[in-house]
Amino acid sequence: MAEEQTTPDGFVLLGYYSPREASKLLERFEQNNIGFHAQPRRMGTVNTSAGVTLLISIDPERSGDVEKIHRELFDDGFPNYDSSFFRDHRNV
């Protein structure tokens, strides 16, 4: 198993999410008092179709709760193959 990517304060990379998906996740995290960080990232270049995604990191001590919320919202379809948090759940 590869090592999880962490932020300087120990949070674990969850992955990149569209604003719509991030909104759902972050609302549920707030309702459940789960610590997180969300940083906007601009994807693409000036000459291509650019969009904004959010890079979300979570408190690793709440990983079970995060996994449950993610499963409820996205029906186990983890869209973030860059995620270190869900590395064991990839089916590629």
C-alpha positions as CSV (number, residue, x, y, z in Angstrom):
1,M,0.0,0.0,0.0
2,A,1.4,3.4,-0.9
3,E,1.8,6.0,1.7
4,E,-1.0,8.5,2.2
5,Q,-0.4,12.1,1.2
6,T,-0.8,14.4,4.1
7,T,-0.8,18.2,4.6
8,P,1.6,19.9,7.0
9,D,-1.1,19.7,9.8
10,G,-1.7,16.0,9.3
11,F,-4.8,16.1,7.2
12,V,-5.1,13.4,4.5
13,L,-5.8,14.1,0.8
14,L,-9.3,13.0,-0.1
15,G,-9.1,14.2,-3.7
16,Y,-10.3,16.7,-6.3
17,Y,-14.0,17.4,-6.6
18,S,-16.2,19.5,-8.9
19,P,-17.8,22.4,-7.1
20,R,-21.1,20.6,-7.1
21,E,-19.7,17.4,-5.5
22,A,-17.6,19.4,-3.1
23,S,-20.6,21.3,-1.9
24,K,-22.4,18.1,-1.0
25,L,-19.4,16.7,0.8
26,L,-18.5,19.8,2.7
27,E,-22.1,20.3,3.9
28,R,-22.1,16.8,5.3
29,F,-18.7,17.3,6.9
30,E,-19.9,20.4,8.6
31,Q,-23.0,18.7,9.8
32,N,-20.9,15.9,11.3
33,N,-18.2,18.2,12.7
34,I,-15.5,16.6,10.5
35,G,-12.4,18.7,10.1
36,F,-11.4,19.5,6.5
37,H,-9.6,21.8,4.2
38,A,-10.8,22.8,0.7
39,Q,-8.5,24.6,-1.7
40,P,-9.8,25.8,-5.2
41,R,-7.7,24.6,-8.1
42,R,-8.0,25.9,-11.6
43,M,-7.7,23.1,-14.2
44,G,-6.7,23.6,-17.8
45,T,-4.9,26.4,-19.5
46,V,-5.7,29.7,-21.1
47,N,-6.2,28.0,-24.5
48,T,-8.3,25.1,-23.2
49,S,-11.6,24.7,-21.4
50,A,-10.7,25.5,-17.9
51,G,-12.7,24.7,-14.8
52,V,-12.4,25.0,-11.1
53,T,-12.1,21.9,-8.8
54,L,-11.6,21.8,-5.1
55,L,-8.8,19.8,-3.5
56,I,-10.2,18.4,-0.2
57,S,-8.2,17.1,2.7
58,I,-9.8,15.6,5.8
59,D,-9.0,14.8,9.4
60,P,-7.7,11.2,9.3
61,E,-9.2,10.4,12.7
62,R,-12.6,10.7,11.1
63,S,-11.8,8.5,8.1
64,G,-14.6,6.0,8.9
65,D,-17.2,8.8,8.9
66,V,-15.8,10.3,5.7
67,E,-15.9,7.0,3.9
68,K,-19.6,6.4,5.0
69,I,-20.6,9.9,3.8
70,H,-18.8,9.5,0.6
71,R,-20.5,6.1,0.0
72,E,-23.9,7.6,0.7
73,L,-23.4,10.6,-1.6
74,F,-21.6,8.9,-4.5
75,D,-22.8,5.3,-4.2
76,D,-19.2,4.0,-3.8
77,G,-18.2,5.5,-7.2
78,F,-15.0,7.2,-6.0
79,P,-14.2,9.7,-8.8
80,N,-10.8,10.7,-7.4
81,Y,-8.1,8.4,-8.5
82,D,-5.5,10.8,-7.1
83,S,-6.9,10.3,-3.7
84,S,-4.6,8.7,-1.2
85,F,-7.5,8.2,1.2
86,F,-9.3,5.8,-1.0
87,R,-6.3,4.1,-2.6
88,D,-7.4,0.6,-1.5
89,H,-10.8,1.1,-3.1
90,R,-9.7,1.7,-6.7
91,N,-10.9,-0.7,-9.2
92,V,-8.5,0.1,-12.0
